[in-house]
Amino acid sequence: MVSARRNLILEVRGLRKSFGGTEVLKGIDFAVEPQELVFIIGPSGAGKSTFLRCLNRLEEPTDGSIFVDGIDLLHPKNDINATRRRIGMVFQAFNLYPHMTALGNVTLALRKVIGLANAQAEAIGFAALDRVGLKDKARAYPNELSGGQQQRVAIARAIALEPKIMLFDEPTSALDPELVGSVLAVMRDLQASGMTMVVVSHEMRFAREAAHRVVFMEDGLICDEGPPAKIFGPEANARARKFLAGIAR
Amino acid sequence: MDNGILFIDTFFKPELIVRYLPDILTGMSVTIEIAVLVVIAGVSFGLALALIRSLRSRFANVVIVVFVDVARALPPLVLVLIVYFGLPNVGILLPSYAVLWLVLSLVLAAFAEEIFWAGILSVRKGQWEAARSTGLTYSQALFHVILPQAVRLTVPPLTNRTIAITKNTALGTVIGVPEILNQATTAESFSFNATPLMMGAIAYLVLFVPVVIAGRYIETRFAWRRA
């Protein structure tokens, strides 16, 4: 099966995911164009994180199809490890490897997955850390870094592999408020450089300012989507409006 | 004063110390040899079992759990006797030191497997996810990300357990392995004096006190800051 529209970075059709008898994703159709920044919002339990985690098969979808840059992710013959290289993921809990320096975190996959020599991997690693403003912390261990710095290292770890798309799973939810800005600034930077991004987050102001498109999910389905002006405005679907009214600060 | 002389004569008789020192030293070298071989075989077999278990095959899992539970539940002396007196009946003749090495290695492997497995489980799931999301394979994630963290967590309990089990080399005396205790009891029965036993005890202290101290040092070195 070939992707219907070749210019899409991500194309999801009829995605379903059940845990035991509980259906968490109930048939999701979703597409992302190159350089798009898509925000996914919705109440907790809506399936946002599960959806994101299906996109690189950290969760195995129950049904449906996923194409990433034209590659059929769920095809039995697809080399998932090769494909995952092309899909960067950033986690709420950072998940840096605590026994490695920042540079070690960034270079591990460069060395082991791509097979680069140490010197080459380190050059790319330094460049990636530089992009997130942490070149001088290359030799620091995660426990020597603030939460915001750790998350930026995690972003560097993902972008060092030159992904076609980046998935952010609540990247700022575990951060102290004063550290959120530094991470969002890096994400802005990525966006400016043309990175395609799908972001699950509650940073509504960032969504309003930076997102090309906002997707509202509820109860395992996409209820509404559109440019921020629409989703955050009066024409949004009633449930989206109710959700946004509830979290308005 | 008389009591002092009696004490010296019973436990530290100089001529007996001189006479039996070579035997005790021989025993020490036998004990060291077996202990080192037990540690190498036991820890590596235990690690191998934990790695196999991490593949989560149901069959392998059942086999490993049964082995581990049996080996941990039985007193090592029972296993030593069963293997030493049982195997010849099925035509397998092993020298006594091989029996001792085999049994203690298996017992240490059983405990080590549980310790390594607990260590692997205690590494947060997010570490697997981060590693796999960058394209690392299962075994690359296991060896480069999970195990280095798991092993650090396992060093303190593993050190304790290893010391406890290598001390069991003394069980070799019942099947005639010429280790420290065997040399000491033999000398005791010839000399009708407890001096060789005291020498044996000191020999154990000489061997194991440094190991215990080293263990404490390793524990503090590896007790490492989690992010």
Interface residues (C-beta under 8 A of the other chain):
Chain A: N56 L58 N81 A82 T83 R84 R85 I87 G88 M89 F91 A93 N95 L96 Y97 P98 H99 L108 A109 K112 V113 Y141 P142 N143 Q150 A154 R157 A158 L161
Chain B: R124 G126 Q127 E129 A130 A131 R132 S133 T134 G135 L136 T137 Q140 H144 V145 P148 Q149 R152 W224 R225 R226 A227
